[in-house]
Amino acid sequence: MSVPAPPPEATAPPSQPKKAAAAAWIGSALEYYDFFIYGSAAALIFPKVFFDDSDPATATLLSLATFGVAYAARPVGALFLGHFGDRLGRKKIMVFTLMLMGVSTFLIGCLPTRAQVGTLAPVLLVLCRVLQGISAAGEQASASSMSLEHAPGHRRGFFSSFTLSGTQGGQLIATLAFIPIAALPEEQLLSWGWRVPFWASVLVAVVAYLIRRRLAETPAFTRQAAGEGVVKLPLAVLMREHWADVLRVVGGALIASVSTIFTVWALAYATSDAVGMSRSSMLWVGALANLVALGAIPLWATLSDRIGRRPVFLVGAVGSAVMMFLYLWAISTGSYPLVLLLGIVTFGVVYSAANGVWPAFYGEMFSTRVRLSGMAIGTQIGFAVAGFAVTFAAEIAGPDGTGWSAVALFTAALCVPPVVAALSARETHKVPTELLGERGGQRPSQPQTVSA
């Protein structure tokens, strides 16, 4: 059955861009609330609950490795979810990823500990983490595609940035959820306290589902399905016509290493015996930095609608490489006011430049036929490296975990591929939505398609 085609000049109804942005925000907030409460728990709780705490350094290393497991699963999830997102539509994938993340996160809160079931406990933990990774693989790509394709052509940066505003919102909520939990007495914290934030994700999942199920499919995808038909094998078309852009997105996505090292490794370092900062005080650094990011992201994205995606992304990539040196140095001094100030500037302001603009920057590299596949596969391969950057950082820091300068240099090195990707990319902020991903405004040879 074919989907009725809207007239060529049809655009989304005035309310749809806002609804799409809201759906992207709430869904991403849930996804990354779930994703980052795991990061906080991996740094503060899981070494004592799921691993042998007789060797704290090894237990912490193993716990941080499980944080990276989800990133390893994300490229696999991207292959499947990207394929079906370009075949079945953005909306169905957005609903599926939402439910999968909610279930897997709730199950983590129900897991038995190592003291109860031995080595089965970390095995079950890794399995749930893999499901989280598969879900996250499709969330940002589908939400970004949905908001970009619903947005007015001159405001694609602004509306698509709500996906990343939601990510920061979820990270903020996750951090705030852990502040009172981390303040519990040790016995209560390790027995039941850490489970509460995982169970609470069910409430947000219900709200997000109600919003997303009422959202219309994008005009761009509907036109594609009704006209040429959807691509039968999106991955084949993607690799044939957009392989260079996929590589650019992979390189650009390594900028997420700044986030994972800031959120997880720096937290573990600051609260270690070597520095001695309290869990609650460091969680407040993350909370306030994310609060600032909520305001900075749409501002950077709006600027990119005026001056272009590339210059804004480059500010974020180069600036983050410099600021991570200053932030980790501040932690090494033990000066909390300095850590708070530089943490907010690094993560809340500078990193937000790249973080806020990439949904439009990456999405505009691809045509409607393969946009979700291109974004999902490219970002998730890059994010997989970023996820394990935490584990590498723990190794680089040395046996006593104090080698912050080596970690800062490692993070700066991971910012080089994003710079190269941005410098080699086309500027697309003024290209009409229907011509995105098409060379010179002309479509390449037509792939095999099927009716929706």
Summary of the structure (lengths in Angstrom):
residues: 452
radius of gyration: 21.2
end to end distance: 6.4
largest distance: 67.4
contacts: 1795
relative contact order: 0.16
helix: 79%
strand: 1%
